[in-house]
Amino acid sequence: MAQEKIERGSARMGEMPEGRLLLTMAIPMMLSMLVQALYNVVDSIYVSRVSEDCLTALSLAFPAQNIMIGLGTGTGVGISTLISRALGQRNREQASRVAGNGMFLAICCWLLMVCFGVFVTDWFVRTQTDIQAIRGHADSYLRIVTICSLFLYVEILVERLLQSTGRTRLSMWTQMIGAVTNIILDPFFIFGWLGLPAMGTAGAALATVIGQAVGSAVGLAFHFTKNQELPLRFRDVRPDGKIIGEVYKIGIPSILMMIIGSFTNFMMNRILGAFQSTAVAVFGAYFKVQSFFFMPIFGLNNGMIPILGYNYGARKLDRIHRTIRFGILFAVIIMFLGLLVFQFFPQLVLAMFDPSPTMLEIGTHALRRISISFLLAGFCIISGSACQALNKSIFFFFISVLRQVVGLIPAAWLLARTGDVNMVWWAFPIAEAIAFVATIFFLRKTLQDVNLQLREA
């Protein structure tokens, strides 16, 4: 029975028309990512009703939280890619060893974030603001989500195990159930409904952790009952240096990308905070809302990477090319919708966060100017992930550095010298244009190398 399931999955990954296959793989993950985006926005909407300081606090906490998530997703990309390759090569035993090492790495990631929560949180918040009230809100939120992050890492791992065998709908339900739990619990802990203490940002963090615990439990149940062809065995949890090295050869660029993204957010918070804390709140609100469009792109990535990994292992060159073309097409369509929303309805978007007149004025300029970069961003993200899946992770890293550091931070710093906070937002389309040119080169180089390798083999 298990072997028959593997064969059916292989037939789909290697034979189904690429556009339909990509949508079949990606849509469940895109939907789960949209629910995740909804959770992020609802979280911020709730705390904005407490005070603008609470919304600003979540913006200051975001860079560290992004690193925490990046450790899990980057490790997950490596795990998922190696499992897909092993299954493409009909090596079920190797796939199981990779899954076991994934659990070991999830525990390691959690222990690392416990150290961050205990020893680094206070310093991290203080470097971004000297306003005591905001610091208190951010510190309490970060300590809870980092110290209790084990559930996050287990949830991410089981989602990747389900995705690797083509069970994207179960992966979707895992994330959706956790996110919906979070959304439901938020007002109870933030505002103190039903006699509970009103905890503000700490309540938002507690709801987040409980949602992750529920998601991880559901994911494990799905894996052990529906994913028998990829057993998660205790003996495979024993660390294997070669497997771990391969995981991070693929996954480190993703982790570094998230770290780079966190550094960028950290620096942008400092640049914008020099004007006023409201600008930081606007930046945080933007990041929450833009996730409605970027999260589906990441879901598209998650659907595309196992397809590329499988067909790379199976040496099916034409399917690799067509999958990438469909991925870029779908990404550009999604980002075009985001561009329209941000250009024509910025005030409606910001109204969700109970904005002050100052926040509304700054935010309208921000959304319209930043969104100019969206179409280029969709192309760059998909192309970078394609390079990563095809053993050119270093290209993915370079693209991310260009988008988020080399282009953005210097441009934002220089534009801030004008003394006008609204000029700073132009840094985003400037950085994306720089990355776009480089991405074309890197993608062409990757495909040329893959063509040569597979045709010579």
N, C-alpha and C positions, 0 to 999 in steps of 0.2 A: 504493500500500500504506500509506504513512504517513498519507495523508488518511483512508483507511478506518479506521485505528486511532483517529484523532482522533474520527471520527464515532461509533464504537462507545463510546469513553469518554464522549462527550457524551451519548449516549443513556442511559448508566447514571447519570451525575451528574444529569441533568435529568429522568429518567423513573422509575427504579427506586424502589419504595416506600421511604420515608425511613428507617424503622427498620432494614430489611434492608440498605439502602445504607450506613448509618452503621456497622453491625456489620461489613459486608464491608470497609469502608475502615479501621475502627478496630481490629478484632481482631488483624490481623497486627502493627500497631504496638503494641497493648497487650501482645502476647506478647513482642515485642522489648524493650519497656520492663520487663516482668517479668524477662527475662533480665538486663537492665541492673541492676535492683534486686537480683537474686541476686548479681551480680558485686560490687555495693557491700557487701552483707552478708558475702559470703565474704571479701572483702578485709579487713574489720574483724574477722571471726572469726579469720582467720589471724594478724593482728598482735596481737590480744588474747592469743594463746598465747605471744607473745614477752614482753609485759608490759602492765600497765594503762597505763603511761606511753605506750606506742606507740599504744594505742587513744585516749588523750587527745590525742595529737599529731595524729591524723587528724581529731579533732573541731575542733582549732584551725585546721587547714589547710582545713577544709571551706568557710568563708566565701569565701576567695580562689578556691578551685576552683569554687565555685558561680558566681562572677562570670565566670570563664573560660568555663564552659559556657553561661552566660546570654548572653554576647556572640554565641556561635554560634547558639543556639536562637532568640534574638530576631531576629537577622539572617535566619535560616532561615524564621521565620514570615512576615516581610515578603516574602522571595523567593517562598515557596510561594503566598502569597495573590495576589501580582501575576501569577504565572504562571497560576494557576487562573482569574483574571479574564480574562487575555488569551486563554486557550483557550476560555473561555465566550463570548467575543466573536469567536471564529474568527481571532484575530490571532496566528498562529504566529511571525511574524518578531519581534514584540514580546516574546513569551515567550522566544525564544532570546536576545534582548538582555538580558533580566532574568537569565537563567541565567549568561551571561558575566560580568555585573557581580557576580553572587554569588561567582564565583571570585575576582575582584579583592578583594572585601570579606573573604573568608576569609583571604587573605594579609595584609590590613591587621590583622585581629583577631589573627593569630599574632604579627606584629611588636610589637603593643601588649603582648601577654602576655610576650614575650621581655624587654621593658623592665621589666615587673613582676618577673619572676623574677630578673633581674640586680640591680636597684636597690632593690626594695621588700620583698622576702621577709623579710629579717632584721628589719626594723622591724615588719612586720606581726605576726610571731610574738612578738616581745618585748613588744608592747603587751598581749598576752593572758596571759602567764605569765612568772614569774621563775625557774622551775625549769629548770635548765640541761639536764638530760637530755631533758625533753619538748621544749624548744626545738630541740635538735639533731635529734631525730626529725622534727619538723614542718618544719624548714627544708630538710632534704635531700629530703623528699617534694615540697614545693612547687616547689623549683627545677627538678626534673626534669620535672614535669608541665606547668609553664608554658613553659619554654624549648623543649620538644619538642611544643608544642600544635598545630603545623601539621596533623598527621594528624587530630586531633580536628575541626578546622574543615572540612577537606576531607570527612571522613566525614559530618558534619552536612549539608553542602551537597548531596552526592550523594543522601543520604536524602531531602531535601526535593524534589530534582528528580524522583526516582522517585515520591514521593507525589503530586506535582502532576499527574502524568499517570495517576494511579490505580494505579500499580504498587506497592501497599503491601506485597505479599508479598516483592518484591525488596528493598524498604527494610528489612523485617523481617530478612531473611537477612543483609543488610549489618551491621546492628547486632548480631545474634545471633552471627555468626561472630567479630566483633571481641571481644565480651564473653566468649564461651567461650574464645577464645585467652587472654584475660587471666586467667580463672579457672584454666585449666590451668597457666599459667606462674607464678602467684602463689607456690605453695609452693617451687618450684625456686629462685626469687630471694630469697624472704623467709627460708627456713630453710636454704638452701644444699644442696639435693638434688643428687645425682649429681656431687658434688665442686665445685659452684659455691660462691662465697663467700656466707655468710649475711648478707644486706644489710638485713634488717628493713624499716622503712618505705620506705627507698630502693629495696629490691627490689620492694615493692608498686607504687611509682611506675614503675619500669622495665617491669614487666609490663603496667601500664596503657598506657604509650606504645606498646609493641609491639602490644598488642591494637588500639589505635586505628589503627596503621599498616596492620595486616592488614585491618581494617574499611574503611578508605579505599580500599585497593587493590581489594578485592572490589566496593565500591560503584561505583568508576570503571569497572571491567570490566562490571558490569551496565548502567551508563548507556550506555556506548559500543556495547554489543552489543544491548541490548533497548529502548533509549529513543531510537531514531533520530528520532522526530518532534519531539524537543526537543534539537537539536544544541547541543553546548557547543563554540563556535568561538572560535579565538584572537582574531579581530577583535572579538568581543563582550566580551572581557575589558577592553577599553579603557573607563575609567570614564565613565559618563554621569550628570551631576549630577542630572538630573531623575529618572532611575530610582533612584539612590541616595537622593535625598530622599524618594521615595515608599516605598522599602523601609523607611526608618527612621521615616517617619511612622506606619507600621503597626507596625514592630518595636521602636521605642524603648520603648514602655510595657512590653513583655516584658523587655527588657534592664534597664530601671529596676526592674521587679519583682524580677528576680534580684539586682540590686544591693541593693535594699531587703531581700530575704531574707538576703543575706550580711551586711548591716549588723545585721539582727536577730539572726542567729546569733552575730556578733561580740559584740554587747552582752549576749546571754544567756550566752555563755561568760564574760564579765567578771562578770556578776551571780552566776552559779553558782560561778565560781572563788573568789569571796570566801568561800564556805562551805568547799569542799574540791575538789580536783581530781577526786575520784570523781564528784561531781555533773556535772562537764563530760563525763566518760566516759559517764555515763548518758544525757546529752543527745545525745551523738554516736551511741550505740547506738540510741536512739529514732529518730533521723533515718534511720539505715540501715534499720531494720525498717519504719518507716512508708512507706518507698518502695515496699514491696510493694503498697500500696494507692493511694498517690498517683501512682506511675509509670503504672499503667493509666489513671488519670484524664487524665494528660497525653497518653497514647496516644489516648484518646478525643477529646481536644482536637485532636490532630494529624489525626485522621480527620474531625472535624467542620468544621474551618476551610476546607479546600478545597471541601467541599460547600456551605458557606455562601457562600464566595467565588464559586463557579461560578454558583449560583442568584441571587446578588445581581447578577452581571454579566448573567445571562439574564433578570432581572426576574421571577423566580418567587417571589412573596411567600408563598404558602401552604406551599411546600416549605421555606422558611426557618423559618417558625414551627414546623412539625412536626419538623424536624431538631433544633431547640433543645429542644423538649419531650422527645424521645427521649434526647438527650444528658443532660439533667438526670435523667431516670429511671434511666438506666444508671449514672450517677455515684453517685446515692444508694444504689443496690443494692450497688455495690462498697464504698462507705464503711461501709455497715451491716455488712458482713462484717468489715471492719477493726475496727469498734467491738466486735463480739462476741469477736474474738480477743484484743484488748487488755484487755477487761474480765474475761474468764474464764480466760485462760492467760498472764498477764504473766510469771510465774516461768519457765514453759517457754520463752517468747520470750527472756528474758534469759539463760537457761542456755547459749545459743549462744556467749556472749561470755566464758565461763569467769569468772563474776562473783565478787568477794569478797562476804562476808556484808553488808557495808555497801552495796556497789553493788546487791545484790539487794533490799535493803530500800528504798533510795531509788528504784530503778527500778520497783518494783511500784506505788508511789504515783504515779510519773510517768506510766506507761503508762495506768493507769486514769483518771486525771484529764484528761490531754491528750485521750484518745480520745473524750471526751464531745463534743468539737467536730467530730467527723468528718463527721456528716451535713450540718451547715451548710457545712462546707468544700467538700464535693462540689458543692453548689448554687452556691456563690460562684465556684468555679474555672470551671465550665462557663459560667455566665452572663457572667463577665468576659471569657472568650475569645470568646463570641458577640458581645459589644459590640465587641471588637477586630476581628473578622472583618467587621463591618458598618460600618467606618469611624468607630467611636466609641472609639478606642484610649485616649483620655483617661479614659473611664469605667473601663476596665480598670485603668488606673494608680491611680485613686482607690480602687478596691476593694482593690487590693493594699496600698496605703498604710494603709488602715484595718485590714486583717487583720494586717499584720506590724509596723507602727510605732505608729500612733496608739492602737490598742487594746492591743497586746501588751507593748511595752517599758514604758510607764508602769505598767501593771497588775503586771508582774513586779517592777519596782523597788519599788513600794509594798508588795507582798506579801512581798518580801525583808526589809522593815523589821521584820517580825514575828520575825525570827531563826530561822524554821523553813523549811528548804529545801523541804520538801514542800508548803508553801503556794504556792510560786512557780508550780507547775504549773497552778494554777487560772487563770492569766493566759491560757492558750490558749482555753478555752471562752468566757471573757469577751470576748476580742478577736473571736472568730468570730461571736458574737451581735451585736456592734456592726456588723461587716461585712455580716452577713446582711440587716439592715434596710436598709442603704444599697444593697445589691446589687439588692434588689427594685425600688427606685426607679430605679436606673440602667438596668436591663434593660427596664422598662416604657417609659422615655423613649426608649431606643434603638429599640425596636420601633415606637413611635409615629412617630418620625422616618422610619424606613425605610418604613413604611406610606404615609405622606404623600408621600415622595419617589417611590416606585415607582408609585403610583396617579396622580400628576400627570404623570409622564413619558409 
